[in-house]
Amino acid sequence: MKILKITTLSTFLLCLTTVFAQSENIVGVAAGNDNFTTLVTAVKSADLVGTLSSEGPFTVFAPVNAAFDALPDGTVANLLKPANKATLTGILTYHVVAGKYMAGDVIKAIKGNNGMFNVKTVQGGTITLSLSGDKVMLKDAKGNMAEVVIADVAASNGVIHAINAVVMPN
């Protein structure tokens, strides 16, 4: 009987932890992850916290800090200036797709469309998704590539897929 109580309590705590972990929205999840500090700063500068905290669902292809660091010197600092808010907003919303698309959904869509799948972003542009081996790749409007390095980070209003480069709209 004691083992049953411990097992029941352990299962309850695991479920409770999962519920609390998924109660964070996309902004909360990103803010709680040290890999996304630059992204969170940019989202705040662009006044997108409210949007990305809304019901959604959203799929966010989120550049990690190293992706922002790889941009030419001064790019991030320049984008964070109030005068460049519209440009920053356009870049950030280019990383967001309406709907929740887990990695399995993305891979299925790519395979079901002759190896490439175009997705419309919230910004209005298109990102082309493809596979390189077992890695999901993104091709932006300028022909630059990014790789999904962490998939399926769950949030209450969607999912985050971390990418290793900042993709750019036209």
C-alpha positions as CSV (number, residue, x, y, z in Angstrom):
1,M,0.0,0.0,0.0
2,K,2.9,2.4,0.8
3,I,4.4,1.8,-2.6
4,L,1.1,2.6,-4.3
5,K,0.8,5.9,-2.3
6,I,4.4,6.8,-3.3
7,T,3.8,6.0,-6.9
8,T,0.5,7.9,-7.0
9,L,2.2,10.9,-5.3
10,S,5.1,10.8,-7.7
11,T,2.8,10.6,-10.7
12,F,0.8,13.5,-9.4
13,L,3.9,15.6,-8.8
14,L,5.2,14.8,-12.3
15,C,1.8,15.8,-13.9
16,L,1.7,19.0,-11.8
17,T,5.3,19.9,-12.8
18,T,4.4,19.4,-16.5
19,V,1.2,21.5,-16.2
20,F,3.2,24.4,-14.6
21,A,6.0,24.1,-17.1
22,Q,3.5,24.4,-19.9
23,S,1.6,27.2,-18.3
24,E,4.3,29.6,-19.3
25,N,3.6,31.3,-22.7
26,I,6.2,31.7,-25.4
27,V,7.7,34.9,-23.8
28,G,7.8,33.3,-20.4
29,V,9.6,30.2,-21.7
30,A,12.1,32.3,-23.7
31,A,12.7,34.6,-20.7
32,G,13.5,31.6,-18.6
33,N,16.1,30.2,-20.9
34,D,19.6,31.7,-21.0
35,N,19.9,30.9,-24.7
36,F,17.3,33.5,-25.6
37,T,18.4,36.6,-23.7
38,T,19.1,38.7,-26.8
39,L,15.8,37.6,-28.4
40,V,13.8,38.5,-25.3
41,T,15.5,42.0,-25.2
42,A,14.6,42.5,-28.9
43,V,11.0,41.3,-28.3
44,K,10.7,43.9,-25.5
45,S,12.2,46.6,-27.6
46,A,9.7,45.9,-30.4
47,D,6.8,45.9,-28.0
48,L,5.9,42.3,-29.1
49,V,5.6,40.9,-25.5
50,G,1.8,41.3,-25.6
51,T,1.4,39.7,-29.0
52,L,3.6,36.7,-28.2
53,S,1.9,36.3,-24.8
54,S,-1.6,36.2,-26.4
55,E,-3.6,33.0,-27.0
56,G,-2.0,32.1,-30.3
57,P,-1.1,29.4,-31.1
58,F,2.3,30.4,-32.6
59,T,5.3,28.5,-33.8
60,V,8.5,30.6,-33.1
61,F,11.7,29.9,-34.9
62,A,13.8,31.5,-32.2
63,P,17.4,32.5,-32.8
64,V,19.8,31.7,-30.0
65,N,22.1,34.3,-28.6
66,A,25.0,33.0,-30.8
67,A,22.8,33.7,-33.9
68,F,22.5,37.3,-32.9
69,D,26.2,37.5,-32.1
70,A,27.1,36.3,-35.6
71,L,25.4,39.3,-37.2
72,P,27.8,42.1,-38.3
73,D,29.1,44.2,-35.4
74,G,26.6,46.8,-34.3
75,T,23.6,45.3,-36.0
76,V,21.8,44.3,-32.8
77,A,22.5,47.6,-31.0
78,N,21.3,49.5,-34.1
79,L,18.1,47.4,-34.3
80,L,17.3,48.1,-30.6
81,K,17.2,51.8,-31.2
82,P,13.7,53.3,-31.0
83,A,14.1,54.7,-34.5
84,N,14.5,51.2,-35.9
85,K,11.5,49.6,-34.1
86,A,9.6,48.9,-37.3
87,T,12.5,47.1,-38.9
88,L,13.1,45.1,-35.7
89,T,9.4,44.2,-35.5
90,G,9.5,43.0,-39.1
91,I,12.6,40.8,-38.5
92,L,11.1,39.3,-35.3
93,T,7.7,38.6,-36.8
94,Y,9.4,37.0,-39.7
95,H,10.4,34.3,-37.2
96,V,6.8,33.6,-36.2
97,V,4.2,31.4,-37.9
98,A,0.5,31.3,-36.9
99,G,-0.4,27.8,-35.6
100,K,1.4,25.2,-33.5
101,Y,3.7,23.0,-35.6
102,M,5.7,20.4,-33.7
103,A,8.9,19.0,-35.3
104,G,7.0,15.9,-36.5
105,D,4.4,18.1,-38.2
106,V,7.2,20.1,-39.9
107,I,9.1,17.0,-41.1
108,K,5.8,15.4,-42.4
109,A,5.0,18.6,-44.3
110,I,8.5,18.8,-45.9
111,K,8.4,15.1,-46.9
112,G,4.9,15.5,-48.2
113,N,5.8,18.4,-50.5
114,N,8.8,17.1,-52.4
115,G,11.4,18.0,-49.8
116,M,10.5,21.7,-49.3
117,F,7.7,23.4,-47.5
118,N,6.9,27.1,-47.7
119,V,5.4,28.7,-44.6
120,K,3.9,32.2,-44.4
121,T,5.2,34.2,-41.5
122,V,3.3,36.6,-39.3
123,Q,5.4,39.4,-41.0
124,G,3.9,38.3,-44.3
125,G,7.0,36.8,-45.9
126,T,7.8,33.2,-46.6
127,I,10.4,30.8,-45.1
128,T,11.2,27.6,-46.9
129,L,11.6,24.6,-44.7
130,S,13.7,21.6,-45.9
131,L,15.7,18.7,-44.5
132,S,19.5,18.2,-44.5
133,G,19.9,14.7,-43.3
134,D,17.7,14.7,-40.2
135,K,18.0,18.4,-39.5
136,V,15.3,20.9,-40.3
137,M,16.6,23.8,-42.2
138,L,15.1,27.3,-42.9
139,K,15.9,29.3,-46.0
140,D,15.0,33.0,-45.7
141,A,13.9,35.5,-48.4
142,K,17.6,36.4,-49.0
143,G,18.7,32.8,-49.4
144,N,20.4,32.5,-46.0
145,M,20.1,29.3,-44.1
146,A,19.4,28.4,-40.4
147,E,19.3,25.1,-38.7
148,V,16.8,24.0,-36.0
149,V,19.1,23.1,-33.1
150,I,16.5,22.5,-30.4
151,A,13.0,21.5,-31.4
152,D,9.6,21.3,-29.6
153,V,10.1,23.6,-26.6
154,A,6.5,23.7,-25.4
155,A,4.7,26.8,-24.3
156,S,1.1,27.3,-23.3
157,N,0.4,29.3,-26.5
158,G,2.5,27.4,-29.0
159,V,6.0,26.0,-29.5
160,I,9.5,27.2,-29.9
161,H,12.2,25.8,-32.2
162,A,15.6,27.3,-31.5
163,I,17.6,28.1,-34.6
164,N,21.3,28.9,-35.1
165,A,21.0,32.0,-37.4
166,V,18.8,35.0,-37.7
167,V,16.6,34.7,-40.8
168,M,15.8,37.9,-42.7
169,P,12.8,39.1,-44.7
170,N,13.1,41.0,-48.0
